[in-house]
Amino acid sequence: MKAVKSVVRRSRKKQPNQANIKLNCDLGEGFGAYTMGCDEEIMPLIDSANIACGFHGGDPSIIRQTVLLAKRHKVEMGAHVAYPDLQGFGRRSMNIRGQELIDCIQYQISALDGMARTHGGRVTYVKPHGALYNDINTDEALERTVMHAVASWHRPLELVRLATPRDKKSVETAFEYGLSLRFEAFADRGYTRAGYLVPRDKPGAVLDVAAAVAQAKAIASGTLRSVKGHKLNIVPDTLCVHGDTPAAFDMLKAIRSALQTPVG
């Protein structure tokens, strides 16, 4: 039933609703003695936390700490799953397909969900990270594998996908799997004309605070443009700032104020 509602919602919704856009952030991405971002300061500003599950960042203790932090601030928890690429922070494409990839994804969900349940929380959605997130935008077979991995979990979970002008195709595919999608836009990243994120090694890929706030407002008002000025027709449910983006805390604080959206 959830998938049916998702299809109806996406086909009828013409403009983003500023009041309904939730803020999310990638957190828990440190590892061992290495820290990443300022999770404690960021957590009170967001509605949902995409928590690293150990494959691109995070370790058992950091996962526990991030779960407890999210629970303290009543923030929704999602599994931030990736290729097994700690050294490359999950930003390198890997030739992992089929059942092997399904196993990798469900292993990561299990790690976070087990820790969350131990401490009285639960995982409600899955968001691919880095190269895996980008690869499913252009590889339909890979997208189907990821959808199958999430849909075959023992209870319903939503899958976060990049909002693009071609959302309808992803919705149709998700419908086949009985899967609900949550579409996402990015405040801190530049967009290509096709509606994808500008690669990090290209000019305009990562925005500063002022540009990110302006882009968040543009996304909320349906006036988002690519780095080259092309208008992009996207309808997101949630707005992301990467936890490792410089000044992520300042960015989220300013965006929350600009959109005047209450937490929760």
C-alpha positions in Angstrom: 0.0 0.0 0.0 2.8 2.4 0.8 4.2 2.1 -2.7 0.8 2.9 -4.2 0.5 6.0 -2.1 4.0 7.0 -3.2 3.1 6.8 -6.9 0.0 8.9 -6.4 1.8 11.5 -4.3 4.6 11.9 -6.8 2.3 12.3 -9.8 0.1 14.9 -8.2 2.7 17.1 -6.4 3.8 20.0 -8.6 5.9 22.1 -6.3 8.0 21.4 -3.3 6.2 22.4 0.0 8.7 24.4 2.0 6.9 23.6 5.3 7.1 19.8 4.6 10.8 19.6 3.6 12.7 17.8 6.3 16.4 18.3 6.9 18.8 15.4 7.0 22.6 14.9 7.5 25.1 12.1 7.1 26.5 11.4 10.6 28.6 8.9 12.5 31.2 8.8 9.8 34.3 8.8 12.1 36.3 5.7 12.6 38.5 4.6 15.5 40.6 7.6 16.6 39.5 9.7 13.6 36.5 12.0 13.9 34.4 13.4 11.2 32.1 16.5 11.4 30.5 17.9 14.5 27.6 15.4 15.2 26.7 16.6 18.6 26.1 20.2 17.4 24.3 19.1 14.2 21.9 16.5 15.6 19.5 19.0 17.3 19.1 20.8 13.9 17.9 17.9 11.8 14.9 15.7 11.4 16.7 12.5 10.3 20.3 11.2 10.6 21.9 9.0 7.9 24.1 6.9 10.1 27.2 5.2 8.7 27.2 1.5 9.2 30.9 0.6 9.1 31.6 0.2 5.4 32.6 3.7 4.5 32.8 5.2 8.1 31.7 4.4 11.5 32.6 1.6 13.9 30.7 -0.3 16.7 31.3 2.4 19.3 30.6 5.3 17.0 27.4 3.7 15.8 26.3 3.3 19.4 27.2 6.9 20.2 25.4 8.2 17.2 22.3 6.1 17.9 22.1 7.4 21.5 22.6 11.0 20.2 19.8 10.6 17.7 17.5 9.1 20.3 18.2 11.9 22.8 17.1 14.5 20.2 14.2 12.4 18.8 15.8 12.3 15.4 14.8 9.6 12.9 17.5 7.1 12.1 18.4 5.7 8.7 21.1 3.2 7.6 23.7 5.0 5.4 25.0 2.0 3.4 28.0 1.9 1.1 30.4 -0.2 -0.9 33.0 -1.8 1.5 35.5 1.0 1.0 36.8 2.5 4.3 40.0 3.7 2.7 38.2 5.6 0.0 35.3 6.8 2.2 32.9 4.9 0.0 33.5 7.3 -2.9 35.0 4.8 -5.3 32.8 2.6 -7.5 33.2 -1.1 -7.0 32.3 -4.0 -9.2 29.9 -5.6 -6.6 26.6 -6.8 -8.0 23.8 -9.2 -7.4 23.5 -11.2 -4.1 26.9 -10.1 -2.9 25.7 -6.4 -2.9 22.4 -7.4 -1.3 24.4 -9.2 1.4 26.5 -6.1 1.9 23.5 -3.8 2.2 21.5 -6.0 4.6 24.6 -6.6 6.7 25.0 -2.9 7.2 21.3 -2.4 8.0 21.5 -5.2 10.5 24.5 -3.5 12.3 22.6 -0.2 12.7 19.2 -1.7 13.4 20.6 -4.1 16.0 22.4 -1.3 17.8 19.3 1.0 17.6 17.0 -1.7 18.9 19.4 -2.5 21.8 19.0 1.1 22.9 15.3 1.5 22.3 15.3 3.0 18.8 14.8 1.7 15.2 15.9 2.2 11.7 13.1 3.5 9.3 14.9 4.1 6.0 18.0 3.3 4.0 20.2 5.8 2.1 23.0 4.7 -0.1 26.3 6.6 0.3 28.8 8.1 -2.1 29.6 6.0 -5.2 26.8 3.6 -4.6 24.3 6.5 -4.4 25.6 8.0 -7.6 25.9 4.7 -9.5 22.3 3.7 -9.1 21.3 6.9 -10.9 22.7 5.6 -14.1 22.7 1.8 -13.7 19.2 0.4 -13.7 20.3 -3.1 -12.9 22.2 -1.8 -9.9 19.2 0.3 -8.8 17.0 -2.8 -8.9 19.5 -4.7 -6.8 19.5 -2.0 -4.1 15.7 -1.8 -4.2 15.5 -5.6 -3.8 17.9 -5.5 -0.9 15.8 -2.9 1.0 12.4 -4.4 -0.1 13.4 -7.9 1.1 14.2 -6.7 4.6 12.0 -8.3 7.2 10.0 -5.2 7.8 9.1 -2.1 5.7 11.9 0.5 5.2 11.9 3.5 2.8 14.7 4.0 0.3 16.2 7.5 -0.2 16.8 8.4 -3.8 18.1 11.6 -5.5 15.2 13.7 -6.7 15.7 14.4 -10.4 13.4 15.4 -13.3 13.0 11.7 -14.0 11.6 10.5 -10.6 8.7 8.8 -12.3 10.9 5.9 -13.6 12.3 5.2 -10.2 8.8 5.3 -8.7 7.6 2.8 -11.2 10.5 0.5 -10.5 10.0 0.8 -6.7 6.3 -0.1 -7.2 7.4 -3.4 -8.6 9.2 -4.2 -5.4 6.4 -2.8 -3.1 8.9 -0.2 -1.9 8.3 3.4 -0.8 10.8 6.1 -1.9 11.8 9.3 -0.2 13.3 11.8 -2.6 16.2 14.0 -1.6 17.8 17.2 -2.7 21.1 18.7 -1.6 21.7 22.2 -0.3 25.5 21.9 -0.2 26.2 20.5 -3.7 26.1 21.9 -7.2 23.8 20.3 -9.8 24.4 19.4 -13.4 22.0 20.2 -16.2 20.7 16.6 -16.0 19.8 17.0 -12.3 22.7 15.0 -10.9 25.4 16.2 -8.5 28.5 17.8 -9.9 31.4 15.5 -9.3 33.5 16.6 -6.3 36.6 17.2 -8.4 34.8 19.7 -10.7 34.2 23.4 -10.1 31.1 24.3 -8.3 30.7 20.9 -6.7 30.7 21.9 -3.0 28.9 25.2 -2.0 29.8 27.6 0.8 27.3 28.6 3.5 25.8 31.6 1.6 25.4 29.6 -1.6 23.9 26.6 0.3 21.3 28.7 2.0 20.3 30.3 -1.3 20.1 26.9 -2.9 18.0 25.5 -0.1 15.5 28.4 -0.6 15.5 27.8 -4.4 14.8 24.1 -3.8 12.0 24.9 -1.4 10.4 27.4 -3.9 10.8 25.2 -7.0 13.4 27.5 -8.6 16.5 25.3 -8.4 19.1 25.8 -11.2 22.2 23.9 -12.2 25.7 25.4 -11.9 25.3 26.5 -15.5 21.9 28.2 -14.9 19.5 25.6 -16.3 16.2 25.3 -14.3 15.7 21.9 -12.7 12.2 20.6 -12.0 12.6 18.4 -8.9 10.2 17.7 -6.0 12.1 16.6 -2.9 10.8 15.3 0.4 14.0 16.0 2.3 17.0 18.3 2.1 20.5 17.1 2.9 23.7 18.7 4.0 26.8 16.4 4.2 28.2 16.1 7.7 31.8 16.4 6.3 31.0 19.6 4.4 33.1 22.5 5.7 30.9 24.6 8.1 28.1 22.0 8.0 26.8 23.2 11.4 26.6 26.9 10.3 25.0 25.8 7.0 22.3 23.8 8.7 21.6 26.4 11.3 21.2 29.1 8.6 19.1 26.8 6.4 16.7 26.0 9.3 16.3 29.7 10.0 15.8 30.6 6.3 13.2 27.9 5.7 11.6 28.5 9.1 10.9 24.8 9.5 10.6 23.5 13.1 12.6 20.4 14.0 10.5 17.2 14.1 
